[in-house]
Amino acid sequence: MSEHWYIYIAIAAVAYLLSWVLDKTKIIKSKPLRILSVLLISTLLCYLTYDLLSPE
């Protein structure tokens, strides 16, 4: 698990950008729901991308 440290940095970067976009557009009004959706979407997006691009 320690050799895949870059996936955590990618999740953080995607989560930050997604949070910034959702804060600017105010698509989701509730702050806790916005945070939860950002965490779920960014995690799923990064792990699915990693699974599709990994050569294993």
PyMOL commands that set and color helices and strands:
alter all, ss='L'
color gray80, all
select helices_A, chain A and resi 2-4+6-25+31-53
alter helices_A, ss='H'
color red, helices_A
deselect
rebuild
show_as cartoon
